[in-house]
Amino acid sequence: MFLVVLAALASVAASATQYAAPPPRPDSYETSGEYIPILKDNRVQEDDGRYNLDVETANGILLSQSGAPDGPEGAVIKAGEYSYTAPDGTPVHVKFVADENGYQPQSDLLPVAPEFPHPIPQFVLDQIAKAAEEDATRRPLKESVPSGTYRAP
């Protein structure tokens, strides 16, 4: 009986550490404690669901956005732009539209996919030709009709 109680206490003690307080967050997530004044915060909400939003902070963050429930089934279609200075000093400016086609940002800093059709490497073309040649020389499979019995292969 003593061993059962001891085992139960040991398992409770082991599981208690599993639910202990989480480790402290990294410094990058903690607030700096620096106060950044909001220079402009204009919000207009119309009775029909349309809205306008303009925000500017003292550290150079700008946000301008407007929207209206003009999408399918009353979905709100938004358009606007925002800008800020990245930690490395790069000015970031993004224009966007969010509608039935999703969020569509536009910025010189966003990556761009290569133009299509892009050149196909020669080794890929060689492999395609080889596969086509093998398909042409392959013996066609016989048309088979399912039988009523199963036979081992």
C-alpha positions as CSV (number, residue, x, y, z in Angstrom):
1,M,0.0,0.0,0.0
2,F,2.9,2.3,0.9
3,L,4.4,1.8,-2.6
4,V,1.1,2.6,-4.3
5,V,0.8,5.9,-2.4
6,L,4.4,6.7,-3.1
7,A,4.0,6.0,-6.8
8,A,0.9,8.2,-6.9
9,L,2.7,11.1,-5.3
10,A,5.6,10.7,-7.6
11,S,3.4,10.8,-10.7
12,V,1.5,13.9,-9.4
13,A,4.9,15.6,-8.8
14,A,6.1,14.8,-12.2
15,S,3.0,16.0,-13.9
16,A,3.0,19.3,-11.9
17,T,6.2,20.4,-13.7
18,Q,4.5,19.8,-17.0
19,Y,1.9,22.5,-16.1
20,A,4.3,25.0,-14.6
21,A,4.3,28.6,-15.7
22,P,5.6,29.1,-19.2
23,P,9.2,30.3,-19.7
24,P,9.7,34.0,-20.0
25,R,9.2,35.5,-23.5
26,P,12.2,36.5,-25.6
27,D,13.2,40.2,-25.4
28,S,12.0,40.8,-29.0
29,Y,8.3,40.3,-27.8
30,E,8.4,42.5,-24.8
31,T,7.4,46.1,-24.9
32,S,10.1,48.6,-24.8
33,G,8.3,50.8,-22.4
34,E,8.7,53.7,-24.8
35,Y,5.6,55.9,-25.2
36,I,4.7,56.6,-28.9
37,P,2.1,59.3,-29.2
38,I,-0.7,58.9,-31.7
39,L,-0.8,62.0,-33.8
40,K,-4.0,61.3,-35.7
41,D,-6.8,58.8,-35.2
42,N,-9.8,59.5,-37.4
43,R,-12.4,56.9,-37.6
44,V,-15.7,57.3,-39.4
45,Q,-18.4,54.6,-39.3
46,E,-21.5,55.1,-41.5
47,D,-24.9,53.6,-40.8
48,D,-24.7,51.5,-44.1
49,G,-21.5,49.8,-43.0
50,R,-19.0,52.0,-44.9
51,Y,-16.0,53.2,-42.9
52,N,-12.8,55.2,-43.1
53,L,-9.8,55.0,-40.9
54,D,-6.7,57.2,-40.8
55,V,-4.0,56.7,-38.1
56,E,-0.6,58.3,-37.8
57,T,1.9,57.8,-34.9
58,A,4.9,59.8,-33.9
59,N,7.3,57.1,-35.0
60,G,6.2,57.3,-38.6
61,I,3.6,54.6,-38.9
62,L,0.8,55.6,-41.2
63,L,-2.4,53.7,-41.9
64,S,-5.2,54.8,-44.2
65,Q,-8.1,52.4,-44.9
66,S,-11.6,52.4,-46.2
67,G,-14.2,49.7,-46.6
68,A,-17.8,49.0,-47.6
69,P,-20.1,45.9,-47.4
70,D,-20.2,45.7,-51.2
71,G,-18.9,42.1,-51.6
72,P,-20.8,38.9,-52.0
73,E,-23.3,38.3,-49.2
74,G,-22.4,41.7,-47.7
75,A,-18.7,40.9,-47.3
76,V,-16.7,44.0,-46.6
77,I,-14.3,45.1,-49.4
78,K,-11.3,47.0,-48.0
79,A,-8.7,49.2,-49.7
80,G,-5.9,51.2,-48.2
81,E,-2.2,51.7,-47.6
82,Y,0.2,51.6,-44.7
83,S,3.8,52.7,-44.3
84,Y,6.5,52.4,-41.6
85,T,10.3,52.3,-41.3
86,A,11.7,48.8,-41.0
87,P,14.3,48.1,-38.2
88,D,17.1,48.3,-40.8
89,G,16.0,51.8,-41.8
90,T,14.2,50.7,-45.0
91,P,11.0,52.7,-45.7
92,V,8.1,50.3,-46.2
93,H,5.0,51.3,-48.2
94,V,2.2,48.9,-49.0
95,K,-1.0,49.5,-50.9
96,F,-3.7,46.8,-50.6
97,V,-7.1,45.6,-51.6
98,A,-9.0,42.9,-49.7
99,D,-12.1,41.6,-51.5
100,E,-13.6,38.3,-52.8
101,N,-10.1,37.5,-54.3
102,G,-8.4,37.8,-50.9
103,Y,-5.8,40.2,-49.6
104,Q,-3.8,41.7,-52.4
105,P,-0.8,43.8,-51.3
106,Q,1.4,45.8,-53.6
107,S,4.8,47.0,-52.7
108,D,8.3,47.3,-54.2
109,L,9.6,45.2,-51.3
110,L,7.4,42.2,-51.9
111,P,9.0,39.2,-53.7
112,V,7.9,38.7,-57.3
113,A,7.4,35.3,-58.9
114,P,9.5,34.7,-62.1
115,E,7.7,35.3,-65.4
116,F,6.1,32.3,-66.9
117,P,6.8,30.5,-69.1
118,H,10.3,30.5,-67.8
119,P,13.0,28.5,-69.7
120,I,12.8,24.8,-69.1
121,P,16.3,23.3,-68.3
122,Q,17.7,20.9,-70.9
123,F,17.9,17.9,-68.5
124,V,14.1,18.3,-67.9
125,L,13.4,18.3,-71.7
126,D,15.7,15.2,-72.0
127,Q,13.8,13.4,-69.3
128,I,10.4,14.2,-70.9
129,A,11.7,12.9,-74.3
130,K,13.0,9.7,-72.7
131,A,9.6,9.1,-70.9
132,A,7.7,9.6,-74.2
133,E,10.1,7.2,-75.9
134,E,9.5,4.5,-73.2
135,D,5.8,5.0,-73.4
136,A,5.9,4.5,-77.2
137,T,7.9,1.2,-76.9
138,R,6.0,-0.2,-74.0
139,R,3.8,-3.2,-74.7
140,P,0.2,-2.2,-74.3
141,L,-1.6,-3.9,-71.4
142,K,-4.3,-6.4,-72.3
143,E,-7.8,-5.3,-71.7
144,S,-8.9,-7.4,-68.8
145,V,-12.4,-8.3,-67.7
146,P,-12.9,-8.8,-64.0
147,S,-13.4,-12.4,-63.2
148,G,-15.8,-13.8,-60.6
149,T,-13.0,-15.4,-58.7
150,Y,-9.8,-14.2,-57.1
151,R,-6.6,-15.8,-57.9
152,A,-3.3,-15.2,-56.1
153,P,-0.7,-13.3,-58.2
